[in-house]
């Protein structure tokens, strides 16, 4: 079997890249280790930057997003009970859209099925070969049959634990990592959100995020120690702790209900450089992880997709193979800025076990400056709605 681009991973980044390439007449094959139901079962964030929304529209998969997505023109920050609304639209001219990653994936899956382009779910023993040569190929097994996929290029969209990054010689890579000493306990429920806009709250007992998926479905997060287990957190305990960490006027509006899903996710910042080796290009979580405080994970993957797609478009339409070596450089410029913002928001709003009185006072001063200065507010808004994509030319 032969194709132009082999895409490893059928999460949002792999599916979005495949859809864009397919629309441009560049054939591609997607390989995914898991089943469609497993992929759709992943509960992830749902705050989309305008850059990603525009990319979804360009890919022809934004009908439901435009119809059902919730436009948010601001967010609320709370520090030691002090509430500050950040007017994203008024300050930056842009807004964000709340639309769950599950729904993004569902729309992209439907588009893939409609196009008839090949996708192999439950592909086992995926291995990448000769990625630094002129004719790379991928081997895998599907439904008990050994397969070989020859291609021009490989896009590794298979996440942090996928096979793509491990196909690059270890001595060629530099890893940058910051592991945080806490995690987020998330609860999904069918209750109306406590607020029309997202609330990010600092509290001496730990950080809180009040988020949503729709007018009737809410997602809440609590900062918890890494030693905590989901089984230790009953719904009753979760709701009681959430109310304890929110200002009374917010907690009094909270509508509680049975959880649909509960999980604990550790927080880390991670980047690998470079993001390419030969004809293999890493996309999304295969190359970088951000703590979710800045709402950048899915959006960073989309910006990687945008960069790689623009390069491949020029390669196949204009013969611009010189651009291939620039993928990592272009992508990393935006990635490190998003890493900085996510790191900043995490440090601004979380309780750190090792923090001393100086650290605590500096955190308070950071909050005061960024929420009372015009320049600080502009920085917050500009970064939250998403920096512009770099041009490929």
GIBELMO-V319274 format. One record per backbone hydrogen bond with DSSP energy under -1.0 kcal/mol. NH is the residue of the N-H (numbers start at 0). CO is the residue of the C=O. E is the energy in kcal/mol with one decimal. If there is no record, write none. Layout:
BEGIN
nh=NH co=CO e=E
nh=NH co=CO e=E
END
This chain:
BEGIN
nh=2 co=149 e=-2.1
nh=4 co=26 e=-1.4
nh=5 co=152 e=-2.6
nh=6 co=28 e=-3.2
nh=7 co=154 e=-2.8
nh=8 co=30 e=-3.7
nh=14 co=10 e=-2.5
nh=15 co=11 e=-2.5
nh=16 co=12 e=-2.4
nh=17 co=13 e=-2.3
nh=18 co=14 e=-2.3
nh=19 co=15 e=-2.4
nh=20 co=16 e=-2.6
nh=21 co=17 e=-2.4
nh=22 co=18 e=-2.3
nh=23 co=19 e=-1.4
nh=24 co=21 e=-1.4
nh=25 co=20 e=-2.9
nh=28 co=4 e=-1.8
nh=29 co=117 e=-1.6
nh=30 co=6 e=-2.7
nh=31 co=119 e=-2.9
nh=38 co=34 e=-2.2
nh=39 co=35 e=-2.4
nh=40 co=36 e=-1.3
nh=41 co=38 e=-1.1
nh=47 co=96 e=-3.4
nh=52 co=48 e=-2.1
nh=53 co=49 e=-2.7
nh=54 co=50 e=-1.6
nh=55 co=51 e=-2.5
nh=56 co=52 e=-2.0
nh=57 co=53 e=-2.4
nh=58 co=54 e=-1.9
nh=59 co=56 e=-1.4
nh=60 co=55 e=-2.4
nh=65 co=61 e=-3.1
nh=66 co=62 e=-1.4
nh=67 co=63 e=-3.3
nh=68 co=64 e=-2.4
nh=69 co=97 e=-2.2
nh=71 co=95 e=-3.1
nh=74 co=85 e=-1.5
nh=75 co=197 e=-2.8
nh=76 co=83 e=-3.1
nh=77 co=199 e=-2.5
nh=78 co=81 e=-2.3
nh=81 co=78 e=-2.4
nh=83 co=76 e=-3.0
nh=85 co=74 e=-3.3
nh=87 co=85 e=-1.7
nh=88 co=72 e=-2.2
nh=90 co=86 e=-2.4
nh=91 co=87 e=-2.8
nh=92 co=88 e=-1.7
nh=95 co=71 e=-2.3
nh=96 co=47 e=-2.3
nh=97 co=69 e=-3.1
nh=98 co=45 e=-3.1
nh=100 co=44 e=-1.6
nh=103 co=99 e=-2.1
nh=104 co=100 e=-2.7
nh=105 co=101 e=-2.4
nh=106 co=102 e=-2.4
nh=107 co=103 e=-2.1
nh=108 co=104 e=-2.7
nh=109 co=105 e=-2.2
nh=110 co=106 e=-2.0
nh=111 co=107 e=-2.2
nh=112 co=108 e=-2.6
nh=113 co=109 e=-2.4
nh=114 co=110 e=-2.0
nh=115 co=111 e=-1.2
nh=119 co=29 e=-2.9
nh=121 co=33 e=-1.8
nh=122 co=31 e=-2.8
nh=123 co=140 e=-2.9
nh=126 co=138 e=-2.5
nh=128 co=136 e=-2.7
nh=132 co=129 e=-1.8
nh=136 co=128 e=-1.8
nh=137 co=148 e=-2.7
nh=138 co=126 e=-2.3
nh=139 co=146 e=-1.9
nh=140 co=123 e=-2.8
nh=141 co=144 e=-2.5
nh=144 co=141 e=-1.9
nh=146 co=139 e=-3.5
nh=148 co=137 e=-3.5
nh=149 co=0 e=-3.1
nh=150 co=135 e=-1.9
nh=151 co=3 e=-1.9
nh=152 co=3 e=-1.9
nh=153 co=278 e=-2.8
nh=154 co=5 e=-2.9
nh=155 co=280 e=-3.3
nh=156 co=7 e=-2.0
nh=156 co=154 e=-1.2
nh=161 co=158 e=-1.4
nh=166 co=163 e=-1.5
nh=167 co=164 e=-1.6
nh=171 co=168 e=-2.1
nh=172 co=169 e=-1.5
nh=173 co=272 e=-2.8
nh=175 co=270 e=-2.9
nh=177 co=268 e=-2.8
nh=179 co=266 e=-2.2
nh=182 co=223 e=-2.8
nh=183 co=264 e=-2.7
nh=184 co=221 e=-3.1
nh=185 co=262 e=-3.2
nh=186 co=219 e=-2.6
nh=187 co=260 e=-2.4
nh=188 co=217 e=-2.3
nh=190 co=188 e=-1.5
nh=198 co=209 e=-1.9
nh=199 co=75 e=-3.0
nh=200 co=207 e=-3.0
nh=201 co=77 e=-3.4
nh=205 co=202 e=-1.8
nh=207 co=200 e=-2.3
nh=208 co=220 e=-1.7
nh=209 co=198 e=-2.6
nh=210 co=218 e=-3.0
nh=212 co=216 e=-2.8
nh=213 co=216 e=-1.7
nh=217 co=188 e=-2.6
nh=218 co=210 e=-1.5
nh=219 co=186 e=-2.4
nh=220 co=208 e=-2.2
nh=221 co=184 e=-2.0
nh=222 co=206 e=-2.4
nh=223 co=182 e=-2.4
nh=227 co=224 e=-1.7
nh=231 co=228 e=-1.5
nh=232 co=229 e=-2.1
nh=237 co=233 e=-2.3
nh=238 co=234 e=-2.7
nh=239 co=235 e=-2.1
nh=240 co=236 e=-2.2
nh=241 co=237 e=-2.7
nh=242 co=238 e=-2.3
nh=243 co=239 e=-1.6
nh=244 co=240 e=-1.5
nh=249 co=246 e=-1.2
nh=250 co=246 e=-3.0
nh=251 co=247 e=-2.3
nh=252 co=249 e=-1.5
nh=253 co=250 e=-1.2
nh=259 co=187 e=-3.9
nh=260 co=187 e=-1.1
nh=262 co=185 e=-1.7
nh=264 co=183 e=-2.5
nh=266 co=181 e=-1.4
nh=268 co=177 e=-2.9
nh=269 co=288 e=-2.6
nh=270 co=175 e=-2.4
nh=271 co=286 e=-2.1
nh=272 co=173 e=-2.4
nh=276 co=279 e=-2.3
nh=278 co=130 e=-4.0
nh=279 co=276 e=-2.0
nh=280 co=153 e=-2.5
nh=281 co=274 e=-3.3
nh=282 co=155 e=-2.7
nh=285 co=282 e=-1.2
nh=286 co=283 e=-2.6
nh=287 co=283 e=-1.5
nh=288 co=269 e=-2.4
nh=293 co=290 e=-1.0
nh=294 co=291 e=-1.8
nh=299 co=295 e=-3.0
nh=300 co=296 e=-1.7
nh=301 co=297 e=-2.0
nh=302 co=298 e=-1.8
nh=303 co=299 e=-2.1
nh=304 co=300 e=-2.4
nh=305 co=301 e=-2.6
nh=306 co=302 e=-2.2
nh=307 co=303 e=-2.8
nh=308 co=304 e=-3.0
nh=309 co=305 e=-2.4
nh=310 co=306 e=-2.0
nh=311 co=307 e=-2.8
nh=312 co=308 e=-2.5
nh=313 co=309 e=-1.7
nh=314 co=310 e=-2.1
nh=315 co=311 e=-2.6
nh=316 co=312 e=-2.0
nh=317 co=313 e=-2.0
nh=318 co=314 e=-1.1
nh=319 co=313 e=-1.9
nh=320 co=318 e=-2.1
nh=322 co=319 e=-1.6
nh=323 co=320 e=-1.2
nh=325 co=322 e=-1.9
nh=326 co=323 e=-1.2
nh=329 co=325 e=-2.5
nh=330 co=326 e=-2.7
nh=331 co=327 e=-2.7
nh=332 co=328 e=-1.2
nh=334 co=330 e=-2.1
nh=335 co=331 e=-2.6
nh=337 co=333 e=-2.1
nh=338 co=334 e=-2.8
nh=339 co=335 e=-2.2
nh=340 co=336 e=-1.9
nh=341 co=337 e=-2.5
nh=342 co=338 e=-2.6
nh=343 co=339 e=-2.6
nh=344 co=340 e=-2.7
nh=345 co=341 e=-2.1
nh=346 co=342 e=-2.4
nh=347 co=343 e=-2.2
nh=348 co=344 e=-1.6
nh=349 co=345 e=-1.5
nh=354 co=351 e=-2.0
nh=359 co=355 e=-2.3
nh=360 co=356 e=-2.2
nh=361 co=357 e=-2.4
nh=362 co=358 e=-2.2
nh=363 co=359 e=-2.1
nh=364 co=360 e=-2.2
nh=365 co=361 e=-2.5
nh=366 co=362 e=-2.2
nh=367 co=363 e=-2.5
nh=368 co=364 e=-2.7
nh=369 co=365 e=-2.7
nh=370 co=366 e=-1.8
nh=372 co=368 e=-1.8
nh=376 co=372 e=-2.8
nh=377 co=373 e=-2.2
nh=378 co=374 e=-2.0
nh=379 co=375 e=-2.3
nh=380 co=376 e=-2.7
nh=381 co=377 e=-2.8
nh=382 co=378 e=-2.0
nh=383 co=379 e=-2.4
nh=384 co=380 e=-2.4
END
